[in-house]
Amino acid sequence: MKRKAKTLADLVDGRGLHSVDPGENLRTACIKMTSHNIGALAVVQRGGKLVGILSERDIIKRSVIVYRPSESTTVREVMTSDPAWLPADAAPQEAYALMTAKGFRHVPVCRNGIAVGMVSIRDFQPARSSQLSKLRGGEPQVVAITI
Protein backbone atom coordinates (compact mmCIF):
# COMPACT_ATOMS: atom_id res chain seq x y z
CA MET A 1 0.00 0.00 0.00
CA LYS A 2 1.21 3.50 -0.81
CA ARG A 3 2.08 5.86 1.99
CA LYS A 4 -0.17 8.82 2.56
CA ALA A 5 0.88 11.90 0.57
CA LYS A 6 1.48 14.88 2.82
CA THR A 7 2.14 17.35 0.00
CA LEU A 8 1.36 17.59 -3.68
CA ALA A 9 5.08 17.00 -4.32
CA ASP A 10 4.69 13.60 -2.64
CA LEU A 11 1.81 12.89 -4.98
CA VAL A 12 3.38 14.00 -8.28
CA ASP A 13 7.09 13.24 -7.81
CA GLY A 14 8.14 10.40 -10.06
CA ARG A 15 5.13 10.72 -12.37
CA GLY A 16 6.59 13.14 -14.85
CA LEU A 17 4.71 16.03 -16.36
CA HIS A 18 2.77 15.65 -19.57
CA SER A 19 2.92 19.00 -21.28
CA VAL A 20 2.62 20.77 -24.60
CA ASP A 21 3.94 24.01 -26.07
CA PRO A 22 1.27 26.67 -26.76
CA GLY A 23 2.33 26.80 -30.42
CA GLU A 24 1.79 23.08 -31.06
CA ASN A 25 -1.22 22.09 -33.11
CA LEU A 26 -4.23 20.66 -31.36
CA ARG A 27 -3.95 17.30 -33.12
CA THR A 28 -0.49 16.74 -31.61
CA ALA A 29 -1.83 17.60 -28.16
CA CYS A 30 -4.76 15.19 -28.59
CA ILE A 31 -2.37 12.42 -29.61
CA LYS A 32 -0.32 13.04 -26.45
CA MET A 33 -3.42 12.96 -24.27
CA THR A 34 -4.67 9.77 -25.87
CA SER A 35 -1.32 7.97 -25.78
CA HIS A 36 -0.91 8.72 -22.07
CA ASN A 37 -4.59 8.16 -21.23
CA ILE A 38 -4.91 11.55 -19.55
CA GLY A 39 -7.58 14.25 -19.61
CA ALA A 40 -5.40 17.36 -19.54
CA LEU A 41 -1.98 18.70 -20.43
CA ALA A 42 -0.01 21.49 -18.82
CA VAL A 43 0.74 24.15 -21.41
CA VAL A 44 4.27 25.37 -20.79
CA GLN A 45 6.70 27.75 -22.44
CA ARG A 46 10.41 27.07 -22.75
CA GLY A 47 11.85 26.58 -19.30
CA GLY A 48 8.66 25.04 -17.94
CA LYS A 49 6.72 28.21 -17.12
CA LEU A 50 3.01 27.35 -16.89
CA VAL A 51 0.92 29.48 -19.26
CA GLY A 52 -2.21 27.37 -19.55
CA ILE A 53 -3.95 24.05 -19.28
CA LEU A 54 -5.54 22.09 -22.10
CA SER A 55 -8.36 19.78 -21.05
CA GLU A 56 -10.78 17.57 -22.92
CA ARG A 57 -13.48 20.11 -22.09
CA ASP A 58 -11.43 22.91 -23.68
CA ILE A 59 -11.06 20.87 -26.85
CA ILE A 60 -14.76 20.10 -27.06
CA LYS A 61 -15.94 23.65 -26.30
CA ARG A 62 -13.40 25.61 -28.33
CA SER A 63 -12.59 23.27 -31.21
CA VAL A 64 -14.99 20.41 -31.87
CA ILE A 65 -18.24 22.33 -31.42
CA VAL A 66 -17.08 25.28 -33.53
CA TYR A 67 -15.55 23.12 -36.29
CA ARG A 68 -11.94 24.20 -35.81
CA PRO A 69 -9.64 21.73 -37.59
CA SER A 70 -7.16 20.19 -35.16
CA GLU A 71 -4.19 20.33 -37.53
CA SER A 72 -4.43 24.09 -38.13
CA THR A 73 -5.57 25.15 -34.65
CA THR A 74 -2.90 25.85 -32.05
CA VAL A 75 -3.10 24.85 -28.41
CA ARG A 76 -2.93 28.58 -27.55
CA GLU A 77 -6.27 29.14 -29.31
CA VAL A 78 -8.06 26.47 -27.28
CA MET A 79 -6.34 26.28 -23.88
CA THR A 80 -7.46 27.87 -20.65
CA SER A 81 -4.95 30.66 -20.03
CA ASP A 82 -3.58 31.50 -16.61
CA PRO A 83 -5.11 28.46 -14.88
CA ALA A 84 -5.45 27.97 -11.16
CA TRP A 85 -2.45 26.06 -9.80
CA LEU A 86 -1.00 25.07 -6.47
CA PRO A 87 2.55 25.01 -5.08
CA ALA A 88 4.29 21.68 -4.62
CA ASP A 89 4.26 22.08 -0.84
CA ALA A 90 0.45 22.44 -0.70
CA ALA A 91 -1.54 19.69 1.00
CA PRO A 92 -3.48 17.28 -1.22
CA GLN A 93 -6.66 18.39 0.57
CA GLU A 94 -6.14 21.88 -0.89
CA ALA A 95 -6.14 20.48 -4.42
CA TYR A 96 -9.28 18.46 -3.76
CA ALA A 97 -11.04 21.47 -2.22
CA LEU A 98 -10.04 23.70 -5.16
CA MET A 99 -11.24 21.20 -7.76
CA THR A 100 -14.57 20.58 -6.07
CA ALA A 101 -15.20 24.28 -5.38
CA LYS A 102 -14.36 25.40 -8.93
CA GLY A 103 -15.74 22.37 -10.77
CA PHE A 104 -12.64 21.26 -12.61
CA ARG A 105 -10.78 17.98 -12.69
CA HIS A 106 -7.10 18.90 -12.99
CA VAL A 107 -4.75 21.23 -11.13
CA PRO A 108 -1.16 21.94 -12.19
CA VAL A 109 1.49 21.78 -9.49
CA CYS A 110 4.36 24.30 -9.62
CA ARG A 111 7.68 24.66 -7.85
CA ASN A 112 9.43 28.04 -8.08
CA GLY A 113 7.15 29.09 -10.94
CA ILE A 114 7.85 25.95 -13.00
CA ALA A 115 5.22 23.28 -13.68
CA VAL A 116 6.32 19.98 -12.13
CA GLY A 117 3.16 17.90 -12.17
CA MET A 118 -0.59 17.67 -12.44
CA VAL A 119 -3.10 16.27 -10.00
CA SER A 120 -6.43 14.90 -11.08
CA ILE A 121 -9.69 14.39 -9.27
CA ARG A 122 -8.98 10.69 -9.88
CA ASP A 123 -6.13 10.94 -7.38
CA PHE A 124 -8.75 11.32 -4.66
CA GLN A 125 -11.14 8.55 -5.66
CA PRO A 126 -10.88 4.87 -4.83
CA ALA A 127 -9.28 2.79 -7.55
CA ARG A 128 -11.88 0.85 -9.49
CA SER A 129 -11.51 -2.85 -9.02
CA SER A 130 -12.42 -5.10 -11.88
CA GLN A 131 -15.46 -7.36 -11.78
CA LEU A 132 -13.15 -10.34 -12.35
CA SER A 133 -11.11 -9.38 -9.29
CA LYS A 134 -14.29 -9.16 -7.22
CA LEU A 135 -15.38 -12.61 -8.40
CA ARG A 136 -11.99 -14.00 -7.43
CA GLY A 137 -12.37 -12.52 -3.96
CA GLY A 138 -9.78 -9.80 -4.45
CA GLU A 139 -9.86 -6.78 -2.22
CA PRO A 140 -10.55 -3.44 -3.86
CA GLN A 141 -7.58 -1.06 -3.70
CA VAL A 142 -7.95 2.52 -2.62
CA VAL A 143 -5.58 5.43 -2.96
CA ALA A 144 -3.56 6.35 0.07
CA ILE A 145 -4.95 9.87 0.31
CA THR A 146 -7.66 10.55 2.80
CA ILE A 147 -9.57 13.80 2.81
N, C-alpha and C positions, 0 to 999 in steps of 0.2 A: 504494500500500500504506500502511496506517495505521502510525503510529509506535508503538513499544512503550510500553505504559502502565507508568509507574514507580510510580504510586500509584492507589488506587481513585478519587480525585478525577479523575485523567486519564481513567479509564475511564467514569465516569458524567457528567462535566460535559458539558452540552449535550444530554443525553438527556431531562431532565425527570424528575420523580418522579410515578409513578402511585400515588395514594393514595386513602384513603377514611376518613371519620369513623366512629368506633366505633358511633355511633347510627344510621347508615344501615341500610336493610334489605339483606338478603343478595342480593335480586334485583338491586338497583341495583349492588352490587359485582360481581356476575357479569356484568352488562351491560358494565361498565367493563373487566373482564378480557377479555371476548370481543372488544370493539371495538378494544382495543389489542393483541390477540393475545399476552397475557402470562399467566403462571401464578401470579402473586402480586401482592398490593397491600400497600403499607405502610399501617398503620392509624395515623393521626396525629390528635392533638387540635389545637385552635386554636393557632396559632403554630408548628406543625410538629413538636411533641414526639412522638416515636415511642412508641406504647403497645402495639403488636402488629403481627402480620403475618397476612394472610389468604391462604392458598394453596389450590390446587385440592384438595389432600389434606385440609385442614381442612374444606372444604365437603363433601366426600364422607363423611368420618368423623363429622362432628358435625351434619350437616343431612340429606343425602340418605339415608343408611342408617337414620337414626332418624325419618324422615318429618317433619322440621320444614319447614313451608312457607316458602319464600324471601321472600315479601312481608311476613310477620309475624315473621320472625326477624331480629334485629339482628346486625350484624357482630361486636359485642362478645360475643355468645353463642357464636360459632363460631371466632373468631380464636385464634391462639396469642399469649397475653399475654407481655409482657416477653421478646421474642425476642432471640437472639444478634444482635449487630451489630458493625460495625467502623468505626473512625474513617476519615475521608476520606484521611488521610495514610498509611494502612496499605498495604502492598504487595499487589498482586493475588495473589501466591502465598499470602498469609495467608488470603484469602477462599477460595481453592481448597482449601487444607488444612483449613479449618474445615468447609466443605461436605462434603468427602469423609469427614472423621473423624466428623461428626455425622449424616451421611446425609440432609442436606436440600439443596434446589436453589437457594435464594435467600437472600441476606444483605443486609439494609439497611445503608446507608452513612450515617453521621451526621457533622455538623460542628457543634461547640459544642452538642451535645445536640439538634440539629435534623436530622431526616431530609432528606437531599439526593439520595439515589439508591438504586438497588437493583442488585446484581450477581446474575447467574444462572450456573448451571453451564454454560449455553450459551456464556457469554463465554469459556470456556476450551476449547471444542471447535472443531475445524475446521468452517468453513462447509460446508454440504452443497452440492455442485454438482449441477446437474440432469443427468439422463441425456441430454437434448438437447444441453447444453453439451459433455458428454463426446464425443458423436458428432460434434460440430462441431470437435473438437480443442481445445476451450477448457481452460485450466488451472484446476484447482480452487483456490479462494481459501481461505486460512486466516487466522484472527485473528492479530493482531500480538503476542499475549501468549504468552510461552514460560514454561513452569514448570520 
